[in-house]
């Protein structure tokens, strides 16, 4: 289950218990799932469509000029070209996701990691609207966009389509994602940039007096708290009065299991963090029909669970003992496509820990190591934002929260029953480090009428929001 914590977490120690206050103002105690449970939360949408016949522009680099993308000079897209843009942008986001994960994980040894790459990538793409020269080149290079494969204006249009399709809600699913810039009030925000940010990214930019630290910090924190329905608060706690430009990205997601766990079967059980560490966790239990398979290439068992929102799928991946590193190194966009064909439905007894994790990233450090450097230095050219160069991003922060429980997120408990075949069920206990992947996409299957070209499109159609938990 993917979504925000129902309240706020108060860590007590590296191992052991933490408490959190839920919406009913009652305090609950749960077992923290430990320092070696890593989780990564990201949304990676690869949308496949009909391949167009338009050749790629063979320019050698990206540059910001008015004819490239600005509102009023928007790209004209037909149905085929529109699908291609979503596919190309989604594919690049997926590549960025795994690249970012490996860097983030390597820097947070034995600590929880949770982030949303689509949120981070949209923040960077939004920032690129005002970037020029080396600053622009570095952003697109790290986002895995190549000028001979996709034009600059197509990138922004592709993100616009993704943002439009993502930010939706119904009784069983809600996703709110956004990005915001706060700019020193002595700098003049360019109207063209404001127009483009709103059109392509539904983003916002505000002038702010950072020298007046306390009210500025409170204003920014209140903005994020409101946008995340109170789930992310006090994002900033040490605002630098010398800040010039502050970039923030946020994500709020809640979803409900299609078949919920019955809370009366949740019992305290052991979770084996490593050879020397065992902690107690609330272990949920559910029996019934479920798609699962063994991925020999990754030495891992994969289980698929569905949400009430039919396009949302959760994959729990339990590596064989001692094989977590192999899973982390081998997991790719292609793995996600493979699982859709590998899985088959049968009876299973599933034991799954209930957990909540949240993560806050200083993007400046990680992005610098990935190759986005110029924008954080005095050599930055963000003149498309401020009207003048040499104004840098002082701070870039990202925070996300994931909650896995019996219901989904923020839903009343509902017990479910189903008829299962009279056969010996598979027993799967996720009582050691594992990974969780959540995909958003329809389970399209090949049929006899598909051509090889169609099948290639389907192989690339890993249209998903994904979470990894270790």
Buried (B, 14 or more C-beta within 10 A) or exposed (E): BBBBBBBBBEEEEEBEBBBBBEEEEEEEEBBBBBBBBBBBBBBBBBBBBBBBEEEEEEEEEBEBEEEBBBBEEBBEBEEEBBBBBBBBBBBBBBBBBBBBBEBBBEEBEEEBBBBBBBBBBBBBBBBBBBBBBBBBBBBBBBBBBEBEEBBBBBBBBBBBBBBEBBEEEEEBBBBBBBBBBBBBBEBEBBEBBBBBBEBBBBBBBBEBEBEEBEEBBEBBBEBBBEBBEEBBEEBBEEBEEEBBBBBBBBBBBBBBBBBBBBBEBBEEBEBBBEEEEBBBBBBBBBBBBBBBBEBEEBBBBBBBBBBBBEBBBBBBBBBEEEBBEBBBEBBBBBBBBBBBEBBEEBBBBBBBBBBBBBBEBEBBBBBBEBEBBBBBEEBBBBBBBBBEBEBBBBBBBBBBBBBBBBBBBBBEEBEEEEEBEEEEBBEBBBBBBBBBBBBBBEBEEEEEEBEEEBEEBBBBBBBBBBBBBB
